[in-house]
Amino acid sequence: MTPRSRTTADERAAEAGRKRWRRAVVKVGTQLISGTTDTLDDRLLGDLARQVAELRKRGVEVLLVTSGAVAAGRAALGARGIQLERRDVAYRQVLASVGQSRLMGVYQRHFEEHGLTVSQALLSRGDLESRLRYLNIRNTLERLLALGVVPVVNENDVVAVEELEDEVFGDNDRLSAMVANTVDAEVLVLLGEVEGLFSNDPNLDRTATLVREVDRIDEAVEKIAGPPMGGRSRGGMASKVQAARIATAFGATVVIASGREQDVLLRLYDGESVGTKFPASSTARESRKRWILTGVSSSRGGVAVDSGAVRALVERGHSLLPAGITDVEGGFGRGDIISIKGPDGRVLGWGLANYGSDDVGLLKGKRSEGRLTIVANDYGPEVVHRNNLALA
């Protein structure tokens, strides 16, 4: 094989990698944004905005998950912030409350330079574990992305810290994994100060080497990741590996890399090997189906559909629209898991209801376009969106 043919093969591989980047979640950590100081790294955040803007030009939808609110709050309070070094939950909440708007102001300024609008989304673990709130968050983020907005997500430290350390996400690493699942992102990039996962602690072992790819996260991988960090950062390599475990199970490829690498996001998009890669261990559709099926036992109702809807769901992979619904069974609320039955009474599958049973009863058999004159609240044209559907 000639060098030219190898280059062509590499280009094909890189092109295949680019096609998978329809949507990406990028997480930036506390140490990267502010290090050991109370000053946000303005140059780094500006460069991050530039790279995200370039990805948008290439057709990639990007969500940011960011740390830094506590550091920004400590800087804003000055000497008073230094007094809040205690680990009490209330003090951390104070710093986050002061710093959130300042952090968002920095992001807004940098993204506006590239003609992009940002939005803020403050989330807690309960928001993504509740099916109704999950559905609301998913729909909001989907619509923001459709409008070309860059959502900037952060853990809602002001209200989400339940005083138990394991009840918070952990330096936003696990939050980023759950967000990647919520929006069906193909890739999650965890940016920090280190290049990736090393075979041993490079600060203690000069022979430690960068692990380029991890096919399976086992005890050996967790051991070399080490214990969670303390101090101002709640993350560390252990937290990132746990985030990778979550995200890969949900169908996303994860990369741990240094945010100080030149054009790190663009190079990853181009197929270059940067940092440590964790390939997805399942498809997003498989993981979504498993997640939905966990709620089948608590299903309180469902709908029956006509033969046209059966073909649309089973053969074409479409969403369930009200026009194809012939009957409503039981009483259910928005966000509940409902069964979907064909004309013969057999269950075709289950899904998250966009509307409650009362509204579905009003909408059944009617075209989606007229829903605004029928129901008080509009949650979209689908009764069950195809991304929230698990066929039997």
C-alpha positions in Angstrom: 0.0 0.0 0.0 1.4 3.4 -1.0 1.6 6.4 1.4 -1.0 8.1 -0.7 -3.5 5.2 -0.2 -2.8 5.3 3.5 -3.6 9.0 3.6 -6.8 8.4 1.7 -7.8 5.7 4.2 -7.0 8.1 7.1 -9.1 10.8 5.4 -12.0 8.4 5.0 -11.7 7.4 8.7 -11.7 11.1 9.7 -14.7 11.8 7.5 -16.6 8.9 9.1 -15.7 10.4 12.6 -17.0 13.8 11.5 -20.4 12.4 10.4 -21.0 11.1 13.9 -20.6 14.6 15.3 -24.2 15.8 14.9 -24.4 16.8 18.5 -21.7 17.2 21.2 -21.5 18.0 24.9 -18.4 19.8 26.1 -17.6 20.0 29.8 -15.1 22.5 31.2 -13.9 22.0 34.7 -13.1 24.2 37.7 -9.3 23.7 37.5 -9.2 24.6 33.8 -11.4 27.7 34.1 -9.8 29.2 37.2 -7.0 26.9 38.4 -6.0 27.7 42.0 -7.0 31.4 41.6 -10.3 33.2 41.9 -10.0 34.7 38.4 -11.7 33.2 35.4 -9.3 32.5 32.5 -10.8 34.9 30.0 -8.4 33.9 27.2 -9.2 30.3 27.5 -13.0 30.9 27.6 -12.6 33.1 24.5 -10.7 30.4 22.7 -13.4 27.8 23.7 -16.1 30.1 22.2 -14.1 30.4 19.0 -13.9 26.6 18.6 -17.5 26.0 19.4 -18.4 28.7 16.8 -16.3 26.9 14.2 -18.1 23.6 15.1 -21.4 25.3 14.6 -20.3 26.3 11.2 -19.5 22.7 10.4 -23.0 21.7 11.4 -22.4 20.4 14.9 -24.8 21.3 17.7 -22.8 22.0 20.9 -23.9 22.2 24.6 -21.5 23.4 27.2 -21.5 22.1 30.8 -19.4 24.5 32.9 -18.0 24.9 36.3 -16.7 28.2 37.7 -19.6 29.8 39.4 -18.2 29.3 42.9 -14.8 30.7 41.8 -16.5 33.7 40.2 -18.5 34.3 43.3 -15.5 34.1 45.6 -13.7 36.6 43.4 -16.7 39.0 43.4 -16.9 38.9 47.2 -13.2 39.6 47.6 -12.1 39.4 51.2 -15.6 38.3 52.2 -15.2 35.4 49.7 -12.0 34.2 51.4 -14.1 33.9 54.6 -16.3 31.4 52.8 -13.6 28.8 52.4 -15.5 26.5 54.7 -17.1 23.4 53.1 -20.5 24.1 54.6 -23.3 23.7 52.0 -24.8 27.1 52.7 -21.5 28.9 52.0 -21.0 27.1 48.7 -24.5 28.1 47.8 -23.8 31.7 48.5 -20.7 31.7 46.3 -22.6 30.0 43.5 -25.5 32.4 43.7 -23.1 35.4 43.5 -21.0 33.9 40.7 -23.6 32.4 38.3 -24.5 35.7 36.6 -20.8 36.7 36.4 -19.8 33.4 34.8 -22.7 33.7 32.3 -21.7 37.2 31.5 -18.2 36.1 30.4 -19.7 33.4 28.2 -22.2 35.8 26.7 -19.5 38.3 25.8 -17.3 35.8 24.1 -20.0 34.0 22.1 -21.6 37.2 20.9 -18.3 38.0 19.2 -19.1 35.1 17.0 -22.7 35.9 16.5 -23.9 33.2 18.8 -26.5 33.4 21.6 -26.1 31.5 24.8 -28.7 30.4 27.3 -28.3 29.3 30.9 -29.7 26.0 32.3 -29.3 25.2 36.0 -30.0 21.6 36.7 -30.0 19.2 39.6 -29.9 15.4 39.8 -33.6 15.3 40.6 -34.4 17.2 37.5 -33.0 14.5 35.3 -34.3 11.6 37.4 -37.9 12.8 37.3 -39.4 11.7 34.0 -41.7 14.8 33.8 -38.8 17.2 34.5 -36.5 15.2 32.2 -39.1 15.6 29.4 -39.4 19.3 30.0 -35.6 19.8 30.1 -35.1 17.6 26.9 -37.8 19.6 25.0 -36.3 22.9 26.1 -32.8 22.0 25.1 -33.9 20.5 21.8 -35.7 23.8 20.9 -32.7 25.9 22.0 -30.5 23.9 19.7 -33.0 24.1 16.8 -32.8 27.9 17.2 -29.0 27.8 17.0 -28.5 28.7 20.7 -25.6 27.3 22.7 -27.0 26.1 26.0 -24.6 26.6 28.9 -25.5 24.1 31.7 -24.3 24.1 35.3 -25.3 22.3 38.4 -27.8 24.3 40.4 -25.7 24.6 43.5 -28.0 27.2 45.0 -30.8 24.7 45.6 -29.4 21.2 44.6 -26.9 20.5 47.3 -28.7 18.2 49.8 -25.9 18.2 52.3 -24.7 14.7 51.5 -21.6 14.8 49.4 -22.7 11.9 47.1 -25.9 13.7 46.2 -24.2 16.3 44.0 -23.0 15.4 40.6 -19.3 15.9 41.2 -17.6 18.8 39.5 -20.2 18.6 36.8 -18.6 15.5 35.3 -21.6 13.2 35.9 -23.9 16.1 35.1 -22.4 16.3 31.7 -22.9 12.6 31.2 -26.5 12.8 32.1 -27.0 15.8 29.8 -25.3 13.9 26.9 -27.9 11.2 27.5 -30.8 13.6 27.7 -30.0 15.2 24.3 -28.7 12.0 22.6 -25.3 13.5 22.0 -22.9 11.3 20.0 -19.8 12.6 21.9 -18.9 14.0 25.3 -15.7 15.8 25.7 -14.4 16.3 29.2 -11.8 19.1 29.2 -9.5 19.6 32.1 -5.9 20.4 33.0 -4.5 16.9 32.3 -4.0 15.3 28.9 -6.1 12.3 29.7 -5.9 9.1 31.7 -2.4 7.9 32.4 -1.2 4.4 33.3 -0.1 5.8 36.7 0.1 9.2 38.4 2.6 11.1 36.1 3.4 13.4 39.1 4.8 10.3 41.0 5.8 8.0 38.2 8.0 9.5 35.4 7.4 6.3 33.3 3.6 6.8 33.3 2.1 6.9 29.7 -1.0 8.3 28.3 -3.8 5.7 27.8 -5.1 6.4 24.3 -8.2 4.3 24.4 -10.2 2.4 27.0 -12.5 -0.3 25.6 -14.0 -1.3 29.0 -14.0 0.5 32.4 -13.1 -2.1 35.0 -11.5 -2.2 38.4 -8.1 -1.8 36.9 -9.1 1.4 35.1 -10.8 2.8 38.2 -7.7 2.1 40.3 -5.4 4.1 38.0 -7.9 6.9 38.0 -7.4 7.3 41.7 -9.7 8.7 44.4 -11.9 11.8 43.8 -10.3 15.2 44.3 -11.1 17.5 47.2 -10.7 21.1 47.8 -12.1 23.6 45.3 -12.7 20.9 42.7 -15.0 18.0 43.4 -14.0 16.2 40.3 -10.7 14.7 39.3 -9.9 11.7 37.1 -12.0 9.3 39.1 -15.1 11.5 38.5 -14.3 11.7 34.8 -14.0 8.0 34.5 -17.3 7.5 36.3 -18.9 10.0 33.9 -17.4 8.0 31.0 -19.0 4.9 32.4 -22.4 6.6 32.4 -22.2 8.2 29.0 -20.8 5.3 27.1 -23.6 3.1 28.5 -26.0 5.6 27.0 -24.4 5.5 23.6 -22.0 8.4 23.6 -18.2 8.3 22.9 -16.3 10.1 25.6 -12.9 11.8 25.3 -10.9 13.1 28.3 -8.4 15.7 27.1 -6.6 18.9 28.1 -8.5 22.1 27.5 -5.1 23.8 26.9 -4.4 21.7 23.8 -4.4 24.0 20.7 -7.7 23.6 18.9 -8.5 20.5 20.9 -12.2 20.4 19.9 -11.5 21.0 16.2 -8.8 18.3 16.1 -11.1 15.8 17.7 -13.8 16.6 15.2 -11.2 16.0 12.4 -10.6 12.6 13.7 -7.2 13.2 15.4 -6.3 11.1 18.4 -6.2 13.5 21.4 -6.4 12.6 25.0 -8.1 9.3 26.1 -11.0 7.9 24.2 -13.8 5.8 25.6 -15.9 4.3 22.8 -19.7 3.9 23.3 -20.6 0.6 24.7 -24.2 0.7 23.3 -26.2 2.7 20.9 -28.3 5.7 22.0 -31.5 3.9 20.9 -30.7 0.8 22.9 -30.0 2.8 26.1 -33.1 4.9 25.6 -35.2 1.8 25.3 -33.7 0.4 28.5 -34.4 3.6 30.3 -38.0 3.8 29.2 -38.6 0.1 30.0 -37.6 0.7 33.6 -40.9 2.6 34.1 -43.2 0.1 32.4 -44.2 -1.6 35.6 -45.6 1.8 36.9 -47.5 2.6 33.7 -51.0 3.8 34.5 -52.5 3.8 31.0 -52.0 3.9 27.3 -53.4 4.5 23.9 -54.7 2.5 21.0 -53.7 3.4 17.4 -54.9 2.6 13.9 -53.0 0.6 11.2 -51.6 3.8 9.7 -50.0 4.7 13.0 -48.6 1.2 13.3 -46.8 1.5 10.0 -45.5 4.9 10.8 -44.1 3.8 14.2 -42.8 0.3 13.2 -41.8 0.7 9.6 -40.8 4.3 9.3 -39.6 5.1 12.8 -41.9 8.1 13.2 -43.3 9.7 16.3 -46.9 9.0 17.5 -49.2 11.8 16.3 -52.7 12.4 17.6 -54.3 11.6 14.2 -53.4 7.9 14.6 -54.9 7.5 18.1 -58.2 5.8 18.3 -58.7 5.4 22.0 -57.3 6.4 25.4 -57.0 3.8 28.3 -56.6 4.7 31.9 -55.5 8.0 33.4 -51.9 9.3 33.0 -50.1 12.5 33.2 -47.5 14.3 31.0 -44.2 12.5 31.4 -45.7 9.2 32.4 -44.8 5.9 30.6 -47.8 4.8 28.5 -48.4 1.6 26.4 -49.2 1.8 22.7 -51.5 -0.9 21.3 -52.3 -1.7 17.7 -55.8 -2.5 16.3 -55.5 -6.1 17.4 -54.9 -5.1 21.0 -51.2 -6.2 21.1 -48.7 -3.8 22.7 -46.4 -2.2 20.1 -44.3 -0.5 22.7 -44.1 2.1 25.4 -43.2 5.8 25.5 -43.1 9.1 27.4 -46.4 10.9 27.0 -46.1 14.5 25.9 -49.7 15.1 27.0 -51.9 13.8 29.8 -54.7 11.4 29.2 -57.4 14.2 29.3 -55.6 16.2 26.6 -54.9 13.1 24.5 -58.6 12.3 24.7 -59.4 15.7 23.2 -56.6 15.4 20.5 -57.2 11.8 19.4 -58.0 11.4 15.7 -57.2 15.0 14.9 -54.4 16.6 13.0 -51.6 18.1 15.0 -51.9 21.5 13.3 -55.2 22.2 15.1 -54.0 21.4 18.6 -53.7 25.0 19.7 -57.4 25.4 19.5 -58.1 22.2 21.5 -55.7 22.1 24.4 -54.6 24.9 26.8 -50.8 24.1 26.7 -48.8 23.2 23.6 -46.1 20.7 24.2 -45.4 20.0 20.5 -47.2 18.0 17.7 -46.3 14.5 19.0 -48.1 12.6 21.7 -45.0 10.4 22.0 -41.8 11.6 20.3 -39.8 8.9 18.5 -36.8 9.6 20.7 -38.9 8.8 23.7 -40.4 5.6 22.3 -39.4 1.9 22.9 -40.9 -0.6 20.6 -41.6 -4.1 21.9 
